[in-house]
Amino acid sequence: MDLQGVPVIITGGASGLGEGAARVLAAAGAKITLLDLPLEKPEALAVELGGIAVRLQLK
């Protein structure tokens, strides 16, 4: 599947299914944005995958 340059937003991207989806989609060429509550782990993964991480805030 060619997803070259397609923007993808993944919630809960720090681990588990979110991390797995991020890795598969990034390998297919997607531009990854990871959304999660803590930011340390998603930031590290985003750097690894060439994407970005955004911290969610609950109100």
PQR file of N, CA, C, O and H, with PARSE charges and radii, in Angstrom:
ATOM      1  N   MET A   1       0.839  -1.163   0.000 -0.4000 1.5000
ATOM      2  CA  MET A   1       0.000   0.000   0.000 -0.0000 2.0000
ATOM      3  C   MET A   1       0.894   1.239   0.000  0.5500 1.7000
ATOM      4  O   MET A   1       1.794   1.351   0.833 -0.5500 1.4000
ATOM      5  N   ASP A   2       0.658   2.158  -0.913 -0.4000 1.5000
ATOM      6  CA  ASP A   2       1.450   3.377  -0.996 -0.0000 2.0000
ATOM      7  C   ASP A   2       0.699   4.525  -0.331  0.5500 1.7000
ATOM      8  O   ASP A   2      -0.316   5.000  -0.839 -0.5500 1.4000
ATOM      9  H   ASP A   2      -0.073   2.067  -1.589  0.4000 1.0000
ATOM     10  N   LEU A   3       1.208   4.953   0.794 -0.4000 1.5000
ATOM     11  CA  LEU A   3       0.618   6.082   1.516 -0.0000 2.0000
ATOM     12  C   LEU A   3       1.580   7.260   1.539  0.5500 1.7000
ATOM     13  O   LEU A   3       1.522   8.089   2.447 -0.5500 1.4000
ATOM     14  H   LEU A   3       2.033   4.567   1.208  0.4000 1.0000
ATOM     15  N   GLN A   4       2.454   7.343   0.560 -0.4000 1.5000
ATOM     16  CA  GLN A   4       3.486   8.368   0.511 -0.0000 2.0000
ATOM     17  C   GLN A   4       2.898   9.765   0.703  0.5500 1.7000
ATOM     18  O   GLN A   4       2.128  10.252  -0.125 -0.5500 1.4000
ATOM     19  H   GLN A   4       2.501   6.670  -0.179  0.4000 1.0000
ATOM     20  N   GLY A   5       3.282  10.401   1.822 -0.4000 1.5000
ATOM     21  CA  GLY A   5       2.869  11.773   2.098 -0.0000 2.0000
ATOM     22  C   GLY A   5       1.469  11.947   2.655  0.5500 1.7000
ATOM     23  O   GLY A   5       1.056  13.078   2.913 -0.5500 1.4000
ATOM     24  H   GLY A   5       3.907  10.006   2.495  0.4000 1.0000
ATOM     25  N   VAL A   6       0.724  10.867   2.848 -0.4000 1.5000
ATOM     26  CA  VAL A   6      -0.637  10.968   3.384 -0.0000 2.0000
ATOM     27  C   VAL A   6      -0.557  11.266   4.885  0.5500 1.7000
ATOM     28  O   VAL A   6       0.103  10.529   5.618 -0.5500 1.4000
ATOM     29  H   VAL A   6       1.060   9.948   2.638  0.4000 1.0000
ATOM     30  N   PRO A   7      -1.217  12.336   5.359 -0.5600 1.5000
ATOM     31  CA  PRO A   7      -1.184  12.637   6.791  0.2800 2.0000
ATOM     32  C   PRO A   7      -2.078  11.678   7.575  0.5500 1.7000
ATOM     33  O   PRO A   7      -3.215  11.413   7.185 -0.5500 1.4000
ATOM     34  N   VAL A   8      -1.548  11.160   8.689 -0.4000 1.5000
ATOM     35  CA  VAL A   8      -2.268  10.211   9.534 -0.0000 2.0000
ATOM     36  C   VAL A   8      -2.180  10.687  10.979  0.5500 1.7000
ATOM     37  O   VAL A   8      -1.102  11.038  11.459 -0.5500 1.4000
ATOM     38  H   VAL A   8      -0.624  11.375   9.007  0.4000 1.0000
ATOM     39  N   ILE A   9      -3.325  10.699  11.674 -0.4000 1.5000
ATOM     40  CA  ILE A   9      -3.368  11.032  13.100 -0.0000 2.0000
ATOM     41  C   ILE A   9      -3.704   9.763  13.860  0.5500 1.7000
ATOM     42  O   ILE A   9      -4.684   9.085  13.553 -0.5500 1.4000
ATOM     43  H   ILE A   9      -4.201  10.414  11.284  0.4000 1.0000
ATOM     44  N   ILE A  10      -2.874   9.441  14.869 -0.4000 1.5000
ATOM     45  CA  ILE A  10      -3.073   8.234  15.663 -0.0000 2.0000
ATOM     46  C   ILE A  10      -3.192   8.628  17.125  0.5500 1.7000
ATOM     47  O   ILE A  10      -2.270   9.210  17.694 -0.5500 1.4000
ATOM     48  H   ILE A  10      -2.078   9.992  15.118  0.4000 1.0000
ATOM     49  N   THR A  11      -4.339   8.307  17.736 -0.4000 1.5000
ATOM     50  CA  THR A  11      -4.514   8.564  19.165 -0.0000 2.0000
ATOM     51  C   THR A  11      -3.978   7.371  19.941  0.5500 1.7000
ATOM     52  O   THR A  11      -4.040   6.234  19.473 -0.5500 1.4000
ATOM     53  H   THR A  11      -5.089   7.833  17.274  0.4000 1.0000
ATOM     54  N   GLY A  12      -3.454   7.639  21.126 -0.4000 1.5000
ATOM     55  CA  GLY A  12      -2.884   6.559  21.926 -0.0000 2.0000
ATOM     56  C   GLY A  12      -1.672   5.953  21.243  0.5500 1.7000
ATOM     57  O   GLY A  12      -1.470   4.739  21.274 -0.5500 1.4000
ATOM     58  H   GLY A  12      -3.404   8.562  21.506  0.4000 1.0000
ATOM     59  N   GLY A  13      -0.868   6.804  20.630 -0.4000 1.5000
ATOM     60  CA  GLY A  13       0.246   6.312  19.828 -0.0000 2.0000
ATOM     61  C   GLY A  13       1.494   5.935  20.587  0.5500 1.7000
ATOM     62  O   GLY A  13       2.512   5.631  19.965 -0.5500 1.4000
ATOM     63  H   GLY A  13      -1.032   7.790  20.605  0.4000 1.0000
ATOM     64  N   ALA A  14       1.458   5.943  21.907 -0.4000 1.5000
ATOM     65  CA  ALA A  14       2.658   5.675  22.686 -0.0000 2.0000
ATOM     66  C   ALA A  14       3.018   4.201  22.773  0.5500 1.7000
ATOM     67  O   ALA A  14       4.188   3.863  22.958 -0.5500 1.4000
ATOM     68  H   ALA A  14       0.631   6.190  22.412  0.4000 1.0000
ATOM     69  N   SER A  15       2.034   3.316  22.643 -0.4000 1.5000
ATOM     70  CA  SER A  15       2.331   1.888  22.796 -0.0000 2.0000
ATOM     71  C   SER A  15       1.191   1.058  22.210  0.5500 1.7000
ATOM     72  O   SER A  15       0.194   1.593  21.726 -0.5500 1.4000
ATOM     73  H   SER A  15       1.084   3.590  22.493  0.4000 1.0000
ATOM     74  N   GLY A  16       1.360  -0.229  22.267 -0.4000 1.5000
ATOM     75  CA  GLY A  16       0.308  -1.160  21.850 -0.0000 2.0000
ATOM     76  C   GLY A  16      -0.117  -0.994  20.403  0.5500 1.7000
ATOM     77  O   GLY A  16       0.718  -0.847  19.511 -0.5500 1.4000
ATOM     78  H   GLY A  16       2.170  -0.663  22.660  0.4000 1.0000
ATOM     79  N   LEU A  17      -1.432  -1.019  20.180 -0.4000 1.5000
ATOM     80  CA  LEU A  17      -1.971  -0.918  18.823 -0.0000 2.0000
ATOM     81  C   LEU A  17      -1.618   0.392  18.151  0.5500 1.7000
ATOM     82  O   LEU A  17      -1.332   0.418  16.954 -0.5500 1.4000
ATOM     83  H   LEU A  17      -2.110  -1.138  20.905  0.4000 1.0000
ATOM     84  N   GLY A  18      -1.634   1.479  18.903 -0.4000 1.5000
ATOM     85  CA  GLY A  18      -1.287   2.784  18.325 -0.0000 2.0000
ATOM     86  C   GLY A  18       0.144   2.818  17.818  0.5500 1.7000
ATOM     87  O   GLY A  18       0.405   3.316  16.722 -0.5500 1.4000
ATOM     88  H   GLY A  18      -1.866   1.458  19.876  0.4000 1.0000
ATOM     89  N   GLU A  19       1.066   2.295  18.599 -0.4000 1.5000
ATOM     90  CA  GLU A  19       2.470   2.250  18.182 -0.0000 2.0000
ATOM     91  C   GLU A  19       2.639   1.341  16.970  0.5500 1.7000
ATOM     92  O   GLU A  19       3.346   1.682  16.022 -0.5500 1.4000
ATOM     93  H   GLU A  19       0.854   1.891  19.489  0.4000 1.0000
ATOM     94  N   GLY A  20       1.986   0.186  17.008 -0.4000 1.5000
ATOM     95  CA  GLY A  20       2.071  -0.739  15.880 -0.0000 2.0000
ATOM     96  C   GLY A  20       1.531  -0.131  14.602  0.5500 1.7000
ATOM     97  O   GLY A  20       2.138  -0.268  13.540 -0.5500 1.4000
ATOM     98  H   GLY A  20       1.411  -0.091  17.778  0.4000 1.0000
ATOM     99  N   ALA A  21       0.391   0.541  14.696 -0.4000 1.5000
ATOM    100  CA  ALA A  21      -0.199   1.197  13.527 -0.0000 2.0000
ATOM    101  C   ALA A  21       0.730   2.291  13.007  0.5500 1.7000
ATOM    102  O   ALA A  21       0.904   2.436  11.797 -0.5500 1.4000
ATOM    103  H   ALA A  21      -0.102   0.652  15.558  0.4000 1.0000
ATOM    104  N   ALA A  22       1.320   3.053  13.912 -0.4000 1.5000
ATOM    105  CA  ALA A  22       2.230   4.125  13.509 -0.0000 2.0000
ATOM    106  C   ALA A  22       3.418   3.574  12.739  0.5500 1.7000
ATOM    107  O   ALA A  22       3.823   4.140  11.724 -0.5500 1.4000
ATOM    108  H   ALA A  22       1.178   2.934  14.895  0.4000 1.0000
ATOM    109  N   ARG A  23       3.971   2.482  13.217 -0.4000 1.5000
ATOM    110  CA  ARG A  23       5.132   1.876  12.553 -0.0000 2.0000
ATOM    111  C   ARG A  23       4.769   1.364  11.151  0.5500 1.7000
ATOM    112  O   ARG A  23       5.518   1.581  10.199 -0.5500 1.4000
ATOM    113  H   ARG A  23       3.642   2.022  14.041  0.4000 1.0000
ATOM    114  N   VAL A  24       3.635   0.696  11.027 -0.4000 1.5000
ATOM    115  CA  VAL A  24       3.213   0.151   9.725 -0.0000 2.0000
ATOM    116  C   VAL A  24       2.911   1.283   8.745  0.5500 1.7000
ATOM    117  O   VAL A  24       3.339   1.245   7.592 -0.5500 1.4000
ATOM    118  H   VAL A  24       3.026   0.520  11.801  0.4000 1.0000
ATOM    119  N   LEU A  25       2.178   2.284   9.209 -0.4000 1.5000
ATOM    120  CA  LEU A  25       1.808   3.390   8.328 -0.0000 2.0000
ATOM    121  C   LEU A  25       3.019   4.233   7.924  0.5500 1.7000
ATOM    122  O   LEU A  25       3.105   4.678   6.779 -0.5500 1.4000
ATOM    123  H   LEU A  25       1.830   2.315  10.146  0.4000 1.0000
ATOM    124  N   ALA A  26       3.950   4.454   8.846 -0.4000 1.5000
ATOM    125  CA  ALA A  26       5.167   5.199   8.522 -0.0000 2.0000
ATOM    126  C   ALA A  26       5.997   4.438   7.492  0.5500 1.7000
ATOM    127  O   ALA A  26       6.562   5.039   6.578 -0.5500 1.4000
ATOM    128  H   ALA A  26       3.880   4.093   9.775  0.4000 1.0000
ATOM    129  N   ALA A  27       6.069   3.118   7.640 -0.4000 1.5000
ATOM    130  CA  ALA A  27       6.809   2.302   6.676 -0.0000 2.0000
ATOM    131  C   ALA A  27       6.192   2.382   5.285  0.5500 1.7000
ATOM    132  O   ALA A  27       6.886   2.204   4.284 -0.5500 1.4000
ATOM    133  H   ALA A  27       5.610   2.630   8.382  0.4000 1.0000
ATOM    134  N   ALA A  28       4.885   2.650   5.223 -0.4000 1.5000
ATOM    135  CA  ALA A  28       4.185   2.781   3.944 -0.0000 2.0000
ATOM    136  C   ALA A  28       4.277   4.207   3.391  0.5500 1.7000
ATOM    137  O   ALA A  28       3.746   4.490   2.317 -0.5500 1.4000
ATOM    138  H   ALA A  28       4.322   2.795   6.036  0.4000 1.0000
ATOM    139  N   GLY A  29       4.951   5.107   4.122 -0.4000 1.5000
ATOM    140  CA  GLY A  29       5.182   6.457   3.630 -0.0000 2.0000
ATOM    141  C   GLY A  29       4.291   7.543   4.194  0.5500 1.7000
ATOM    142  O   GLY A  29       4.397   8.699   3.784 -0.5500 1.4000
ATOM    143  H   GLY A  29       5.382   4.877   4.995  0.4000 1.0000
ATOM    144  N   ALA A  30       3.402   7.194   5.137 -0.4000 1.5000
ATOM    145  CA  ALA A  30       2.495   8.192   5.715 -0.0000 2.0000
ATOM    146  C   ALA A  30       3.255   9.167   6.613  0.5500 1.7000
ATOM    147  O   ALA A  30       4.298   8.828   7.172 -0.5500 1.4000
ATOM    148  H   ALA A  30       3.316   6.255   5.469  0.4000 1.0000
ATOM    149  N   LYS A  31       2.720  10.381   6.742 -0.4000 1.5000
ATOM    150  CA  LYS A  31       3.250  11.379   7.673 -0.0000 2.0000
ATOM    151  C   LYS A  31       2.490  11.205   8.980  0.5500 1.7000
ATOM    152  O   LYS A  31       1.278  11.410   9.026 -0.5500 1.4000
ATOM    153  H   LYS A  31       1.873  10.657   6.288  0.4000 1.0000
ATOM    154  N   ILE A  32       3.187  10.832  10.030 -0.4000 1.5000
ATOM    155  CA  ILE A  32       2.581  10.415  11.288 -0.0000 2.0000
ATOM    156  C   ILE A  32       2.488  11.561  12.296  0.5500 1.7000
ATOM    157  O   ILE A  32       3.456  12.288  12.521 -0.5500 1.4000
ATOM    158  H   ILE A  32       4.172  10.665   9.993  0.4000 1.0000
ATOM    159  N   THR A  33       1.302  11.707  12.899 -0.4000 1.5000
ATOM    160  CA  THR A  33       1.104  12.577  14.053 -0.0000 2.0000
ATOM    161  C   THR A  33       0.549  11.707  15.169  0.5500 1.7000
ATOM    162  O   THR A  33      -0.511  11.098  15.019 -0.5500 1.4000
ATOM    163  H   THR A  33       0.516  11.117  12.716  0.4000 1.0000
ATOM    164  N   LEU A  34       1.262  11.649  16.284 -0.4000 1.5000
ATOM    165  CA  LEU A  34       0.852  10.847  17.431 -0.0000 2.0000
ATOM    166  C   LEU A  34       0.223  11.755  18.487  0.5500 1.7000
ATOM    167  O   LEU A  34       0.807  12.770  18.867 -0.5500 1.4000
ATOM    168  H   LEU A  34       2.123  12.144  16.405  0.4000 1.0000
ATOM    169  N   LEU A  35      -0.958  11.388  18.956 -0.4000 1.5000
ATOM    170  CA  LEU A  35      -1.640  12.122  20.023 -0.0000 2.0000
ATOM    171  C   LEU A  35      -1.694  11.232  21.257  0.5500 1.7000
ATOM    172  O   LEU A  35      -2.080  10.066  21.170 -0.5500 1.4000
ATOM    173  H   LEU A  35      -1.432  10.563  18.647  0.4000 1.0000
ATOM    174  N   ASP A  36      -1.308  11.780  22.401 -0.4000 1.5000
ATOM    175  CA  ASP A  36      -1.355  10.993  23.630 -0.0000 2.0000
ATOM    176  C   ASP A  36      -1.335  11.935  24.827  0.5500 1.7000
ATOM    177  O   ASP A  36      -1.055  13.125  24.680 -0.5500 1.4000
ATOM    178  H   ASP A  36      -0.994  12.727  22.471  0.4000 1.0000
ATOM    179  N   LEU A  37      -1.632  11.404  26.013 -0.4000 1.5000
ATOM    180  CA  LEU A  37      -1.631  12.218  27.231 -0.0000 2.0000
ATOM    181  C   LEU A  37      -0.212  12.477  27.727  0.5500 1.7000
ATOM    182  O   LEU A  37       0.186  13.639  27.810 -0.5500 1.4000
ATOM    183  H   LEU A  37      -1.860  10.438  26.132  0.4000 1.0000
ATOM    184  N   PRO A  38       0.572  11.446  28.061 -0.5600 1.5000
ATOM    185  CA  PRO A  38       1.972  11.729  28.385  0.2800 2.0000
ATOM    186  C   PRO A  38       2.715  11.946  27.066  0.5500 1.7000
ATOM    187  O   PRO A  38       2.295  11.426  26.032 -0.5500 1.4000
ATOM    188  N   LEU A  39       3.797  12.697  27.089 -0.4000 1.5000
ATOM    189  CA  LEU A  39       4.446  13.031  25.819 -0.0000 2.0000
ATOM    190  C   LEU A  39       5.820  12.400  25.617  0.5500 1.7000
ATOM    191  O   LEU A  39       6.318  12.393  24.491 -0.5500 1.4000
ATOM    192  H   LEU A  39       4.137  13.120  27.929  0.4000 1.0000
ATOM    193  N   GLU A  40       6.444  11.875  26.653 -0.4000 1.5000
ATOM    194  CA  GLU A  40       7.808  11.380  26.520 -0.0000 2.0000
ATOM    195  C   GLU A  40       7.911  10.238  25.500  0.5500 1.7000
ATOM    196  O   GLU A  40       8.712  10.314  24.569 -0.5500 1.4000
ATOM    197  H   GLU A  40       6.039  11.880  27.568  0.4000 1.0000
ATOM    198  N   LYS A  41       7.123   9.205  25.666 -0.4000 1.5000
ATOM    199  CA  LYS A  41       7.206   8.041  24.786 -0.0000 2.0000
ATOM    200  C   LYS A  41       6.734   8.359  23.353  0.5500 1.7000
ATOM    201  O   LYS A  41       7.395   7.943  22.402 -0.5500 1.4000
ATOM    202  H   LYS A  41       6.472   9.143  26.422  0.4000 1.0000
ATOM    203  N   PRO A  42       5.617   9.080  23.167 -0.5600 1.5000
ATOM    204  CA  PRO A  42       5.222   9.418  21.802  0.2800 2.0000
ATOM    205  C   PRO A  42       6.245  10.315  21.094  0.5500 1.7000
ATOM    206  O   PRO A  42       6.449  10.183  19.887 -0.5500 1.4000
ATOM    207  N   GLU A  43       6.879  11.214  21.824 -0.4000 1.5000
ATOM    208  CA  GLU A  43       7.893  12.073  21.207 -0.0000 2.0000
ATOM    209  C   GLU A  43       9.056  11.251  20.684  0.5500 1.7000
ATOM    210  O   GLU A  43       9.539  11.491  19.577 -0.5500 1.4000
ATOM    211  H   GLU A  43       6.713  11.322  22.804  0.4000 1.0000
ATOM    212  N   ALA A  44       9.508  10.288  21.464 -0.4000 1.5000
ATOM    213  CA  ALA A  44      10.624   9.442  21.038 -0.0000 2.0000
ATOM    214  C   ALA A  44      10.243   8.640  19.793  0.5500 1.7000
ATOM    215  O   ALA A  44      11.041   8.521  18.863 -0.5500 1.4000
ATOM    216  H   ALA A  44       9.116  10.093  22.363  0.4000 1.0000
ATOM    217  N   LEU A  45       9.039   8.096  19.774 -0.4000 1.5000
ATOM    218  CA  LEU A  45       8.587   7.326  18.620 -0.0000 2.0000
ATOM    219  C   LEU A  45       8.421   8.229  17.409  0.5500 1.7000
ATOM    220  O   LEU A  45       8.776   7.836  16.297 -0.5500 1.4000
ATOM    221  H   LEU A  45       8.391   8.193  20.530  0.4000 1.0000
ATOM    222  N   ALA A  46       7.890   9.429  17.602 -0.4000 1.5000
ATOM    223  CA  ALA A  46       7.711  10.366  16.496 -0.0000 2.0000
ATOM    224  C   ALA A  46       9.052  10.723  15.859  0.5500 1.7000
ATOM    225  O   ALA A  46       9.163  10.787  14.635 -0.5500 1.4000
ATOM    226  H   ALA A  46       7.601   9.748  18.504  0.4000 1.0000
ATOM    227  N   VAL A  47      10.054  10.953  16.677 -0.4000 1.5000
ATOM    228  CA  VAL A  47      11.391  11.250  16.150 -0.0000 2.0000
ATOM    229  C   VAL A  47      11.901  10.063  15.336  0.5500 1.7000
ATOM    230  O   VAL A  47      12.440  10.234  14.242 -0.5500 1.4000
ATOM    231  H   VAL A  47       9.964  10.901  17.671  0.4000 1.0000
ATOM    232  N   GLU A  48      11.725   8.867  15.877 -0.4000 1.5000
ATOM    233  CA  GLU A  48      12.167   7.646  15.192 -0.0000 2.0000
ATOM    234  C   GLU A  48      11.479   7.489  13.833  0.5500 1.7000
ATOM    235  O   GLU A  48      12.105   7.057  12.865 -0.5500 1.4000
ATOM    236  H   GLU A  48      11.287   8.728  16.765  0.4000 1.0000
ATOM    237  N   LEU A  49      10.189   7.840  13.764 -0.4000 1.5000
ATOM    238  CA  LEU A  49       9.409   7.636  12.542 -0.0000 2.0000
ATOM    239  C   LEU A  49       9.372   8.867  11.633  0.5500 1.7000
ATOM    240  O   LEU A  49       8.769   8.826  10.560 -0.5500 1.4000
ATOM    241  H   LEU A  49       9.680   8.191  14.550  0.4000 1.0000
ATOM    242  N   GLY A  50      10.009   9.953  12.055 -0.4000 1.5000
ATOM    243  CA  GLY A  50      10.001  11.169  11.254 -0.0000 2.0000
ATOM    244  C   GLY A  50       8.674  11.912  11.304  0.5500 1.7000
ATOM    245  O   GLY A  50       8.314  12.626  10.368 -0.5500 1.4000
ATOM    246  H   GLY A  50      10.498   9.985  12.926  0.4000 1.0000
ATOM    247  N   GLY A  51       7.943  11.736  12.418 -0.4000 1.5000
ATOM    248  CA  GLY A  51       6.647  12.395  12.578 -0.0000 2.0000
ATOM    249  C   GLY A  51       6.686  13.420  13.686  0.5500 1.7000
ATOM    250  O   GLY A  51       7.749  13.918  14.057 -0.5500 1.4000
ATOM    251  H   GLY A  51       8.235  11.156  13.179  0.4000 1.0000
ATOM    252  N   ILE A  52       5.495  13.733  14.217 -0.4000 1.5000
ATOM    253  CA  ILE A  52       5.404  14.668  15.339 -0.0000 2.0000
ATOM    254  C   ILE A  52       4.500  14.065  16.414  0.5500 1.7000
ATOM    255  O   ILE A  52       3.692  13.178  16.138 -0.5500 1.4000
ATOM    256  H   ILE A  52       4.632  13.328  13.916  0.4000 1.0000
ATOM    257  N   ALA A  53       4.650  14.557  17.636 -0.4000 1.5000
ATOM    258  CA  ALA A  53       3.816  14.137  18.749 -0.0000 2.0000
ATOM    259  C   ALA A  53       3.131  15.366  19.353  0.5500 1.7000
ATOM    260  O   ALA A  53       3.734  16.432  19.475 -0.5500 1.4000
ATOM    261  H   ALA A  53       5.307  15.278  17.860  0.4000 1.0000
ATOM    262  N   VAL A  54       1.864  15.195  19.727 -0.4000 1.5000
ATOM    263  CA  VAL A  54       1.091  16.274  20.306 -0.0000 2.0000
ATOM    264  C   VAL A  54       0.469  15.777  21.609  0.5500 1.7000
ATOM    265  O   VAL A  54      -0.125  14.700  21.649 -0.5500 1.4000
ATOM    266  H   VAL A  54       1.375  14.329  19.627  0.4000 1.0000
ATOM    267  N   ARG A  55       0.609  16.568  22.673 -0.4000 1.5000
ATOM    268  CA  ARG A  55       0.032  16.184  23.972 -0.0000 2.0000
ATOM    269  C   ARG A  55      -1.439  16.560  24.006  0.5500 1.7000
ATOM    270  O   ARG A  55      -1.802  17.693  23.691 -0.5500 1.4000
ATOM    271  H   ARG A  55       1.091  17.444  22.641  0.4000 1.0000
ATOM    272  N   LEU A  56      -2.282  15.618  24.385 -0.4000 1.5000
ATOM    273  CA  LEU A  56      -3.704  15.885  24.566 -0.0000 2.0000
ATOM    274  C   LEU A  56      -3.945  16.389  25.978  0.5500 1.7000
ATOM    275  O   LEU A  56      -3.232  16.001  26.903 -0.5500 1.4000
ATOM    276  H   LEU A  56      -1.987  14.698  24.641  0.4000 1.0000
ATOM    277  N   GLN A  57      -4.928  17.240  26.155 -0.4000 1.5000
ATOM    278  CA  GLN A  57      -5.316  17.707  27.477 -0.0000 2.0000
ATOM    279  C   GLN A  57      -6.781  17.390  27.712  0.5500 1.7000
ATOM    280  O   GLN A  57      -7.634  17.660  26.867 -0.5500 1.4000
ATOM    281  H   GLN A  57      -5.508  17.556  25.404  0.4000 1.0000
ATOM    282  N   LEU A  58      -7.055  16.819  28.860 -0.4000 1.5000
ATOM    283  CA  LEU A  58      -8.430  16.544  29.256 -0.0000 2.0000
ATOM    284  C   LEU A  58      -8.951  17.717  30.060  0.5500 1.7000
ATOM    285  O   LEU A  58      -8.234  18.274  30.892 -0.5500 1.4000
ATOM    286  H   LEU A  58      -6.362  16.599  29.546  0.4000 1.0000
ATOM    287  N   LYS A  59     -10.183  18.089  29.818 -0.4000 1.5000
ATOM    288  CA  LYS A  59     -10.778  19.207  30.568 -0.0000 2.0000
ATOM    289  C   LYS A  59     -11.884  18.705  31.423  0.5500 1.7000
ATOM    290  O   LYS A  59     -12.516  19.484  32.135 -0.5500 1.4000
ATOM    291  H   LYS A  59     -10.765  17.637  29.142  0.4000 1.0000
TER
END
